[in-house]
Amino acid sequence: MAATPEVTGFFDPRTWSVQYVVADAARRKCAIIDPVYDFDEKSGQTASTNADRLLEFVAGKGYEIEWILDTHPHADHFSAATYLKEKTGAPTAIGEKIKDVQRLWKNFYNWSDFPADGSQWDRLFADGDTFRIGDIAGRVMHSPGHTLASVTYVIGDAAFVHDTLFMPDGGTARADFPGGSATALWNSIQAILALPDDTRIFTGHDYQPGGRQPLWESTVAEQKASNIHMAKLKTEAEFVAAREARDRTLVMPKLILHSLQINTNGGRLPEPEANGTRYLKIPLDLLKGAPWG
């Protein structure tokens, strides 16, 4: 029987993101998964409100943070991994294919001296790698499709599936970002759905279909039975055709060009320039052909 970690989700309504504290409550050890560092694109302000909420919760529980984990380089929010490491000293980790994403976006941003070697994290996980949170075993599944570097963290009976599956009424994630692949996404989802039926599935986002309250937990059995895509699209060809057709109608996330330069650098903000101000760099006309939002 797989262990059952304590999982607490923290929903960020600005980005529809779900952040997690995953704990071995008996040992008072935990990991933080996909933390958000706040950014307002209209004013350029940054803040640590979401990350500080996680730290307050962890402190209140008396937990020690053993890992700060990102499932992939997010396109819709900044990662708070570096901020949390500075506050706690806990190691950061992401999938090893982040190096492929770094090489891709290094060219997009024209960063000639950017180290595209994953050295911004303390550990790069390969498919099948293992780790522990207290006495609870975790393992890593490479789950590409949404991005080249996406991973699923299976911790005890819980799987943190990032942007592969959403809640059953939300379907599946888009696969049209640079380096994305609907075919790869299909294969990644098949591997997730091959986990035991009672595996708890925790999503990276919830877009609240129909205006319902945010939800982020289901099971493999529920996903197989009622996911609006996976319960209907029974073959790879059907899924890829439907996913690609849907993706062609979607506008790009409003923060994709802002966030990739932060998240390919481990959540680090740009260094201040001579006047003490930090600046983002936005490549114009990079994502040509995307619908205008």
C-alpha positions as CSV (number, residue, x, y, z in Angstrom):
1,M,0.0,0.0,0.0
2,A,1.3,3.4,-1.0
3,A,1.7,5.9,1.8
4,T,-0.8,8.8,2.0
5,P,0.9,12.2,2.3
6,E,-1.0,15.1,3.7
7,V,-1.7,17.4,0.7
8,T,-2.8,21.0,1.1
9,G,-3.6,23.1,-2.0
10,F,-3.4,26.9,-2.2
11,F,-5.3,28.4,-5.1
12,D,-4.1,31.6,-6.7
13,P,-7.1,33.2,-8.5
14,R,-5.0,35.7,-10.5
15,T,-3.3,32.9,-12.4
16,W,-5.7,30.0,-11.7
17,S,-2.7,28.1,-10.3
18,V,-2.6,25.6,-7.5
19,Q,0.4,25.4,-5.2
20,Y,0.9,22.5,-2.9
21,V,2.5,21.7,0.4
22,V,2.9,17.9,0.5
23,A,3.9,16.5,3.9
24,D,4.8,13.5,5.9
25,A,2.9,14.8,8.9
26,A,4.2,12.2,11.3
27,R,7.8,13.2,10.5
28,R,7.0,16.9,10.2
29,K,8.7,17.0,6.7
30,C,7.3,18.5,3.6
31,A,7.8,19.7,0.0
32,I,6.4,22.7,-1.8
33,I,5.3,22.2,-5.4
34,D,4.8,24.9,-8.0
35,P,5.0,28.0,-5.8
36,V,3.9,31.3,-7.3
37,Y,5.8,34.6,-7.2
38,D,3.4,37.4,-7.7
39,F,3.6,39.7,-10.7
40,D,1.3,42.4,-12.0
41,E,1.9,42.9,-15.7
42,K,0.0,46.2,-15.7
43,S,2.2,48.0,-13.1
44,G,5.3,45.8,-13.2
45,Q,5.0,45.2,-9.5
46,T,6.3,42.0,-7.9
47,A,5.4,40.5,-4.5
48,S,5.9,37.4,-2.4
49,T,2.3,37.2,-1.1
50,N,1.6,33.7,-2.4
51,A,5.0,32.3,-1.3
52,D,4.7,33.9,2.1
53,R,1.3,32.3,2.6
54,L,3.0,28.9,2.0
55,L,5.8,29.7,4.5
56,E,3.2,30.8,7.1
57,F,1.3,27.5,6.7
58,V,4.5,25.4,7.0
59,A,5.7,27.3,10.1
60,G,2.3,26.9,11.7
61,K,2.5,23.2,11.1
62,G,6.1,23.0,12.4
63,Y,7.2,21.4,9.2
64,E,10.7,21.3,7.7
65,I,10.9,21.9,4.0
66,E,12.9,19.2,2.3
67,W,12.2,20.1,-1.4
68,I,11.0,23.0,-3.5
69,L,9.8,21.4,-6.7
70,D,8.6,22.8,-10.0
71,T,6.8,20.5,-12.4
72,H,7.8,22.5,-15.5
73,P,8.8,26.1,-16.6
74,H,5.4,27.8,-16.2
75,A,4.1,30.1,-18.9
76,D,1.5,31.9,-16.8
77,H,3.2,32.8,-13.5
78,F,6.6,33.3,-12.1
79,S,8.1,30.5,-10.0
80,A,8.9,31.4,-6.3
81,A,11.5,28.6,-6.1
82,T,14.5,30.9,-5.7
83,Y,12.6,33.2,-3.2
84,L,11.7,30.2,-1.1
85,K,15.2,28.8,-1.3
86,E,16.6,32.1,-0.1
87,K,14.2,32.0,2.8
88,T,14.6,28.4,3.9
89,G,17.7,26.9,2.4
90,A,15.7,24.0,1.0
91,P,17.0,22.6,-2.3
92,T,15.2,23.3,-5.6
93,A,14.5,20.7,-8.3
94,I,12.9,20.4,-11.8
95,G,13.0,17.8,-14.6
96,E,16.4,17.5,-16.4
97,K,14.8,18.4,-19.8
98,I,14.7,22.0,-18.6
99,K,18.0,22.2,-20.4
100,D,16.2,21.7,-23.7
101,V,13.8,24.4,-22.8
102,Q,16.6,26.7,-21.8
103,R,18.4,26.2,-25.1
104,L,15.2,27.0,-27.0
105,W,14.3,30.2,-25.1
106,K,17.9,31.3,-24.9
107,N,17.8,31.8,-28.6
108,F,14.3,33.5,-28.4
109,Y,15.7,36.1,-25.9
110,N,19.0,36.4,-27.6
111,W,20.9,35.6,-24.4
112,S,24.4,34.8,-25.7
113,D,25.9,34.2,-22.2
114,F,22.9,32.4,-20.5
115,P,24.0,29.1,-19.0
116,A,21.6,26.6,-20.5
117,D,22.8,23.7,-18.3
118,G,20.2,23.6,-15.6
119,S,22.7,24.9,-13.0
120,Q,20.0,27.2,-11.6
121,W,18.5,24.3,-9.7
122,D,20.0,22.1,-7.0
123,R,18.8,18.9,-8.7
124,L,17.6,17.9,-12.1
125,F,15.4,14.8,-12.1
126,A,15.5,12.2,-14.8
127,D,12.6,9.9,-15.6
128,G,12.4,7.3,-12.9
129,D,14.5,9.2,-10.3
130,T,13.4,8.8,-6.7
131,F,13.4,11.1,-3.6
132,R,11.8,11.2,-0.2
133,I,9.7,13.5,1.9
134,G,10.2,12.2,5.4
135,D,9.5,8.5,5.2
136,I,7.3,8.8,2.1
137,A,8.8,7.7,-1.2
138,G,8.5,9.9,-4.3
139,R,9.4,9.2,-7.9
140,V,9.5,11.2,-11.1
141,M,7.8,10.5,-14.4
142,H,8.8,12.5,-17.4
143,S,5.5,13.8,-18.8
144,P,6.2,16.0,-21.9
145,G,3.6,17.4,-24.2
146,H,2.6,20.7,-22.6
147,T,6.3,21.5,-22.4
148,L,9.5,19.6,-23.2
149,A,10.5,19.5,-19.5
150,S,7.2,18.6,-17.8
151,V,7.4,16.0,-15.0
152,T,4.8,14.3,-12.8
153,Y,5.8,13.8,-9.1
154,V,4.3,10.6,-7.7
155,I,4.5,10.9,-3.9
156,G,2.9,8.0,-2.0
157,D,-0.6,7.7,-3.4
158,A,-0.6,11.2,-4.8
159,A,0.4,12.3,-8.4
160,F,1.1,15.9,-9.1
161,V,0.4,16.1,-12.8
162,H,0.9,19.8,-13.6
163,D,-0.6,20.8,-17.0
164,T,-1.4,17.4,-18.4
165,L,-4.8,16.6,-17.0
166,F,-7.2,19.2,-15.5
167,M,-10.2,18.3,-13.3
168,P,-12.5,15.9,-15.3
169,D,-14.8,18.8,-16.3
170,G,-11.8,20.7,-17.6
171,G,-10.2,18.1,-19.9
172,T,-6.5,18.3,-20.8
173,A,-3.8,20.9,-21.2
174,R,-2.8,22.7,-24.3
175,A,0.2,21.5,-26.2
176,D,1.0,24.3,-28.6
177,F,3.8,26.2,-26.8
178,P,7.2,26.1,-28.4
179,G,8.4,22.5,-27.8
180,G,4.9,21.3,-27.1
181,S,3.4,18.2,-28.7
182,A,-0.1,16.8,-28.6
183,T,1.2,13.3,-29.4
184,A,3.7,13.5,-26.5
185,L,0.9,14.8,-24.3
186,W,-1.3,11.8,-25.2
187,N,1.5,9.4,-24.2
188,S,2.2,11.2,-21.0
189,I,-1.5,11.0,-20.0
190,Q,-1.7,7.3,-20.8
191,A,1.2,6.7,-18.4
192,I,-0.5,8.7,-15.7
193,L,-3.8,6.9,-16.2
194,A,-1.9,3.6,-15.9
195,L,-1.3,4.4,-12.2
196,P,-3.5,2.6,-9.7
197,D,-7.2,3.7,-9.9
198,D,-7.2,5.1,-6.4
199,T,-4.1,7.3,-7.0
200,R,-5.0,10.8,-6.1
201,I,-4.5,13.3,-9.0
202,F,-3.6,16.9,-8.2
203,T,-3.7,19.4,-11.0
204,G,-1.6,22.5,-11.6
205,H,-4.5,24.7,-12.6
206,D,-8.2,25.0,-12.3
207,Y,-10.1,27.3,-14.6
208,Q,-13.4,26.9,-12.8
209,P,-15.6,25.6,-15.7
210,G,-19.1,27.1,-15.5
211,G,-18.0,29.4,-12.7
212,R,-17.8,26.7,-10.0
213,Q,-15.6,26.9,-7.0
214,P,-11.9,25.9,-7.6
215,L,-11.2,22.2,-7.4
216,W,-7.9,20.3,-7.9
217,E,-8.2,16.8,-6.6
218,S,-9.6,13.7,-8.4
219,T,-8.5,10.1,-8.9
220,V,-7.2,8.1,-11.8
221,A,-10.5,6.2,-11.8
222,E,-12.5,9.5,-12.0
223,Q,-10.3,10.8,-14.8
224,K,-10.7,7.7,-16.9
225,A,-14.5,7.6,-16.3
226,S,-15.4,11.2,-16.8
227,N,-12.6,13.5,-18.1
228,I,-14.3,15.3,-21.0
229,H,-11.4,14.5,-23.3
230,M,-10.0,11.2,-22.2
231,A,-13.4,9.5,-21.7
232,K,-14.4,10.4,-25.2
233,L,-11.2,10.5,-27.3
234,K,-10.2,6.8,-27.2
235,T,-7.3,6.8,-29.8
236,E,-4.2,8.8,-30.1
237,A,-5.3,10.1,-33.5
238,E,-8.6,11.3,-32.2
239,F,-7.0,13.0,-29.2
240,V,-4.2,14.7,-31.3
241,A,-6.7,16.0,-33.9
242,A,-9.1,17.4,-31.2
243,R,-6.3,18.8,-29.1
244,E,-4.6,20.6,-32.0
245,A,-7.9,22.0,-33.3
246,R,-8.7,23.3,-29.8
247,D,-5.2,24.8,-29.4
248,R,-5.5,26.8,-32.6
249,T,-8.3,28.8,-31.1
250,L,-6.5,29.6,-27.8
251,V,-4.8,33.0,-27.2
252,M,-1.4,32.8,-25.6
253,P,-1.2,33.2,-21.8
254,K,-0.8,36.8,-21.0
255,L,2.5,36.2,-19.1
256,I,4.2,33.7,-21.4
257,L,6.9,36.1,-22.6
258,H,7.3,37.6,-19.2
259,S,7.5,34.3,-17.2
260,L,9.7,32.1,-19.4
261,Q,12.7,34.4,-18.9
262,I,12.2,34.1,-15.1
263,N,11.3,30.4,-15.0
264,T,14.0,29.2,-17.3
265,N,16.4,30.9,-14.8
266,G,15.1,29.0,-11.8
267,G,12.6,31.7,-10.7
268,R,15.3,34.4,-10.5
269,L,14.3,38.0,-11.4
270,P,16.6,39.8,-13.9
271,E,19.6,41.4,-12.2
272,P,19.2,45.2,-11.5
273,E,20.8,47.5,-14.1
274,A,23.1,50.4,-13.3
275,N,20.1,52.5,-12.1
276,G,19.0,49.8,-9.7
277,T,15.9,48.8,-11.7
278,R,15.2,45.3,-13.0
279,Y,13.9,45.0,-16.6
280,L,12.1,42.3,-18.5
281,K,12.8,41.6,-22.2
282,I,9.9,40.9,-24.5
283,P,10.6,39.6,-28.0
284,L,8.2,41.1,-30.5
285,D,6.5,38.9,-33.1
286,L,8.0,35.7,-31.7
287,L,4.7,33.8,-31.4
288,K,3.2,34.7,-34.8
289,G,0.0,33.0,-35.8
290,A,-1.4,32.8,-32.3
291,P,-5.0,34.3,-32.0
292,W,-5.0,37.8,-30.7
293,G,-6.5,38.1,-27.2
